[in-house]
Structures are given as C-alpha cells and as structure tokens.
Amino acid sequence: MTISRRDFSLACLSTAAALSLGGHPAFAGPANVLKRPIPSSGEMIPIIGIGTNRYGVGASAGERAPLRAALQRFHEWGGTLIDTAPAYRTSESVLGDLIFGLGTRDDLFVATKVDRDVRADSESQMNDSLRKLRTDRLDLVQVHNLHGWKTSIPLLREWKDDGRIRYIGITTSRARQYELMEQIMRQQDLDFIQINYSLGQREAADRLLPLAADRGMGVIINRTFGGGRIFRQVGDRPLPGWAAEFDCSSWAQFLLKYALGHPATTVAIPGMTKVRHVDDNFGAARGRLPDAAQRKRQEAFFDAL
C-alpha cells in the first residue's frame, strides 16, 4: 500500500470536506469512499474494513466461492483492512488462499491477532499466521482480547522494529475488559485499539474512545451491529426520514454511520460474506456522516424502540 504521511488534523479536515459528497448508485468504485488517517503514521485507510470470523470454512470451491466474490467486491470498492485471527478456525488459511488467487495482497492492509501467554508460543503462532496468510509481513498484529498482553506486546515491538509487522494493537469485544484495556492504553504506546461499539452498546465512548484520541491510537470498531441483535430490535421498521440528512439508505448504513461518526473512530469492520452486504456496507463509507447532534438523535431513536 502507498503510505501518505501528513498532519493528522489536516487529514481529518480533508475527510470532513469529503463528507459533502452525495449520491448512492449501487456500485461507484473507490473514488468516493471516505478515508481516515492512522494517527501514528498519517497513512490513509478506507473507513470500512472487513471482519472475517465467519471465513473459517472448508476447502471446497462451493464453500469458498461466496467469500471469494465478497473479497473481490471489497477490493473493487477500494477496501483495504481485512481483520482475522488464529481463533477464527480456518479463516487465516482461507484468506491466504483467496487473496493469493485474487492477486490483491499488495493492495490490502492485513490484520491478525495473537493470543498466547508464553513468548515462544506467541512467536510460533505469529509465524503460523504469516504462513497461512501467504505473506512475509503483516500490516497489524493485535493482542486478542488482551490475552497474554504482558509478554506479547514486547514481542510485537521487536517484530515491528524488524519490519515483520507495521503496526501493533490490542482488542476486546467485552465490556468487562474495559478497565484493563484502559490501564494498558495508559501504559503502552500502541498504534491501534479494537473495540466493540454500537448504538446498542455505547460504553466505549465514555472513556476508551476519548483516551484513544488523546493517546494518538487508531480505533477499529467491531460488533457495530451488536452481533445482529440490533437488526432484530429494529425489525421491519422503515428508516426514519431524517436518516437521509447523512446519506443513509439502509439500517446497516444507519448503524455503521453511527459508529463511524464518532471522531475517534478510524475504521469499522463488519462481517461480510456476501457481495450484497459489501455493497450495502460501503454505502456507509460514502456521503455525509452524522454530526454530534444527529448522533444524539440516533441514540434517542434507538432507545425509544
């Protein structure tokens, strides 16, 4: 990927200026996809990535064909950040094969995780990730759910210094880990945190998202749909008319744009295993994002359901 280094604040202003773009054809390509800078480097990445915890399928062409099509469409949209983990069954191997077949590795930002307590086991796991993902360098490695962070973070720094990974971070999707995550964020210099944040679970905005902004850490948002629970809660209700004020045409975009509207957010990573989901979710990376007042209105609307 081409790295663009620029002042973080100026890059955010450029992104904000781009929010005035409108229009939602079914597929418009990467030109109008919004990007944000990684705070520690200024590298720009599209604000929609892809989570792959449902890519742990078998080796048959039938199982992999829909995933290959989704990844190809993701690339056509200009998407770059693909997030996976050794814990996602065969996802790393499946992604390695599919990305190799598509020939898109050089255009992607590949992120995986480590979750071992012992340093030697962590190093072995990371070497396995390189092999399965068919790459000699990882863009981001994160300590998965903070497991083994005391030994893994120093190892990640060594790998970063050696050029084997470009960024390091930590993840959680559990509110009960927020206190520990805050402690680690205050003690460690990290490039990224990954955390769950949605209209249905907003606690991360109380302390952790502002802290990430203060510490110059990028923020990857997982579980923007609340594990599907929010879709069940909204049911078959129509979108409120005022959702058009921030160029929103589906519930998925409504939920994604809420999370992406937080100023600390860098990228959201919804799971996408179908082309139609890729197209819908990338609608959230185009047009305007909700401002603070509009996000408050989204919260009030959801809380009244």
N, C-alpha and C positions, 0 to 999 in steps of 0.2 A: 504493500500500500504506500502511496505517496503521503509523506508527513508534512503537514502545513503548520509551521510554528508561528504563532502570533500572540499578541497580548490577549489574555483570557477575556477581559472586559470588552475589548473591541470586537472579539469574535462573537460574544453574546449579543452585542448590539447589531452585528450583521445578521445574526439569526433572527432577531426580533424584527428587523426590517423585512426579512423574507416572509414573515407571517402574514403580510398583506396579500400574498398571492392567493388566488381563489380558484374554483373550478375543480370538478371531480369526475373526469372521464374514467371509464372502467380501468384503463391502463395508460399511463402517461410517461412511464420511464423515469429514470433517476433525476432528471434535470430539476424538478421542483420538490424533491424530497429534502426536508429540513435536516440540518446537521447541527451538532453542538461540539464544542472543543473538550478534549480530555484536559482537565485543569493542570496536570503535572507536565504536559508537553505542548498543549495547543493543537495537537492532532485532531482533525475534524472527523467525526463519525456520524452516520445517519442515526436519527433518534429512535428508529425501530430496528431491533435485532431479533434474533430467534432463539427460543429455548427449546431444548431437544430431549427432554426427559421421556418423550414418547417415541423416540427413534430407536429404542432397543429391540429391534425386530430381528427376524432370522435372515438367512442368506438368499431366500428365493426372490426371483425377479418380481413376482406378484406382490410380495410384502414391501419391497423397496421402491417399486415404481412410483407410488404416490409421493413418497418422500423425496425421490429424485426430482419429480416435477415441481414440488414445493420449493426445493432448494434452487432449482433453475430459475423459477419465477422470482424468488428472493434476490437472486443475483441480477436479474433483469431490472428490478426496481432500484438497484444500486445498494441493496442491503449489504452490510459487511460483518457485523458482530454475530457470531454463532457461539452460543454458550452450551457446554456439555459438561460431563463429569464421569469418572470411572463408576460411580454409583448408579448411573443410568443404564445398567445392564450392558447391552452390546452397542450403545449409542456411539461411542468413540470409533469403534471399528466400522460401523455402518457409515458414519460421516466421512471417515478417511477414504473408504471405497468410493462413495458417491462424489465427494469433492474431487478426488483424483480423476474419476470418469468424466466429470464436467469440465475439468481443467481450469477451475476457478480459484485455486488456493492463493495465488498471488494477490487476488483482489479482496480477500477475506481477512477478518480480524477474528482469529480462533481463540476462544477462551475455554479453559477446562479447570479442574479443581484437584485438590489433594486433601486426603482425609485420614492420614496415618499418624500415630503417636510417636513412633520411633523414626529417627532421621533416616536410617538405612532403608526402612520400608517406604518412606516418603519418596526418597530418590528413586527407588525401584519402580514405584507407581508412576512417577513423572516420566521416567524413561519408557515405560509401557505406553503412556499416553502419546508420546512422540511417535512411537512405532505404529500404534493403532491409527493415529490421525495422519500418518504418512507425511510427516513434516520434520524438519530439523530445528525448527524454532517455534515456540508458542507465543502468541501475542499477549496473553494474560493467563496467569495461574492464580487461583483463589483458594484460600483455606475454607473447605466446605463445612458450613455450619459451625465454624470456629474449632473444629475437631483437630487437636494436636497443634494449635497455633503457636505455642511456645517454641516448638522445635522446627515447625515448617516455615515460619516467617524468616528466620535467619538463613535457611536453606534457599528459599526463594530469592533472597537478596543476592546470594552467591551466584545463583543461576542467572539472575539479571545482570550482574557485573560481568559474567562470562559471555553474555549475549545469547543465551539459550532461551530466555524469555524477555519480553519487553516491558511488561507491567505486572505488578503484584497486587493482591487484594484479599479480602475476606468476605464471606457470605453468611447470611442467615435467612430463613423464612419463618422464624419462630419468635413471637413477641417475648417469650420467656428468656431469650438470649440477648435482649436489647441492652441490659445493664452491662453484661460482659463485653458486648460489641462496643459500647461507649468507652469502656476502660481501655480496650485495645486501640481504638481510634485516637485516644488522647496520648497513648504511649508510643505508638508506632507511626512511622511515615509510610503511608500506603498510597497507591495510585487510584484504587477503586474500593468501594464497598458495594455489595449487592444485598438488597433487602426487599422484603415484601411491603407493598404499599398500594392501596386501592381505596375506592370510595367506601368499601366495607370494612377496611382496617387501616385507620389513619394514624395510628400511634407513632409511626416512624417520623412523622412531621413535627412531633413535639420537641425532640432533642437531636435525633440522629441525622436527619437531613440538614438542619442548620449547622450542626457540627461538621458534617462533611464539607459543606460550603466554606466554613471557616478554616478548615484544615487543608483545603485545596485538593479534595478527593473526588474523583468521578463517582457517580451513583448509577448503578444498574438496578432497575426495578423489576422484580419478579412478582408473580401472582397478582397482576393487575386486574384479573377477572375474579379474584377470590376463589380460585380453584373451580370456577364455574358456578359457584353459589350465587353470585350477583345476577347472572343471567336468569337463574331460576326465580330470583326475587322480583326482577322487573317483568318477567313473564311475557305476555303478548301485548304489553302496553306500547302505544306509539311513543316515539321520541317527542319530548316537549318542543314546541315550535322554536323556542329561543336557542335550541342547540345549533341552529343554522348561523347564529351570530359568530360561532367559532368553527364554521365549515364542517359540521358534523352530520353524517347521514346514516349512522348505524349505532346500535348500542355498544358494539366493540370499540368504535371510534370514540364514543362518549366516555367510556371508561379509560381508554388509553390516553385520551387528551387530558383527562383529569390528572392522571399521574405525571404526564409529560409537562403539564402546565406548572408544576412546582419548579421554582427557579434552580433548585439544586440538582434536579434530575438530568442525567446525561443521555440515557437510553433505556427503553423498556424492552423486555424480551418475552413477549407472549409465545406460547407454543403454537406452531403452525405445521400441520401435516397435510394440508390440502391447499391447492392453488387458490381457491376462492377465499380461504382465510388469509392468505398472504395479501391478496388484492384488497380485501376489506381492511386489514390492519394497517396497510401502508396508506390508506386514506387518512389515518391519524397523523401521518408524517407530512401532510400537505395542508396548505391553507393556514388559517389562524389557530393558535392555541388559546384556551381560555385564560383571561387575566384573573387577578385575585378576586375581584368581585364576582365574576362568572363562576369561579371555582366554589365560592361560598354558596352560590345559588345551586350548583350541582349537589353540594353536600346537603342543603336543606331539602332539595327534591328527593334525594335518596333516603334521607332519614324519615321522611313522611310516608314512605311506601308501606 
